Structures are given as C-alpha cells and as structure tokens.
Amino acid sequence: MLRNEIFPSIAARNIKGYRGAELFVREDGDEVEFVTVLRFDSMDAVKEFAGEDEGKPVIYSKAESLLTRMDTRSRHYRIAA
C-alpha cells in the first residue's frame, strides 16, 4: 500500500521541496515495525504536507486500520552531515 498508493499520492501533490520517501521494516517477535522517512527541503514544505501542526502524524485512513499502534507525534530532523 505504501509503495503502490501512499508514496505515489504524496509525490502527486507536487509539494515544492518534497524529496521522496523511504520505508524501513523491522520484525520484532510477532509484530512488524514500519518507519517511514519523508524528506523535505524546509519546514514550510513539511507544513504544506502535514498541515499547520507539523508534529501531528499524517496517517492515511486505509492504512490506519492495519496498524495496532502508532506514534502520537512526528519527529523532524535536520541533515547534519
């Protein structure tokens, strides 16, 4: 769903400063953890994607029903090196 629907729909929004997305997967016992990393040039681009509250996670409704839990806040990092 991420590769075929969600990531392409984000790219189709043509947000200036959006630089792509990556998906990381880790099996942990009977669960699978997914971490998505979206790259943006600026916090303005993040806000265009996420809305004014850039810390609120953007979870697509079709995906939400598949998750047992999720982070309540998104974290943002600057590339330092």
HUBEL-V611562 format. One record per residue. N is the residue number from 1. RES is the residue in one small letter. NEAR is the number of other ideal C-beta (glycine too) atoms within 12 Angstrom. Layout:
# HUBEL-V611562
N;RES;NEAR
N;RES;NEAR
This chain:
# HUBEL-V611562
1;m;20
2;l;25
3;r;16
4;n;11
5;e;15
6;i;25
7;f;23
8;p;15
9;s;21
10;i;27
11;a;18
12;a;11
13;r;20
14;n;12
15;i;25
16;k;15
17;g;19
18;y;25
19;r;19
20;g;17
21;a;25
22;e;15
23;l;20
24;f;13
25;v;14
26;r;11
27;e;10
28;d;11
29;g;7
30;d;7
31;e;12
32;v;15
33;e;18
34;f;26
35;v;19
36;t;28
37;v;19
38;l;32
39;r;23
40;f;28
41;d;18
42;s;19
43;m;18
44;d;16
45;a;22
46;v;30
47;k;22
48;e;22
49;f;32
50;a;25
51;g;13
52;e;12
53;d;14
54;e;22
55;g;17
56;k;19
57;p;24
58;v;28
59;i;22
60;y;20
61;s;12
62;k;14
63;a;21
64;e;15
65;s;11
66;l;16
67;l;20
68;t;12
69;r;12
70;m;20
71;d;16
72;t;11
73;r;13
74;s;25
75;r;16
76;h;21
77;y;13
78;r;12
79;i;11
80;a;4
81;a;4
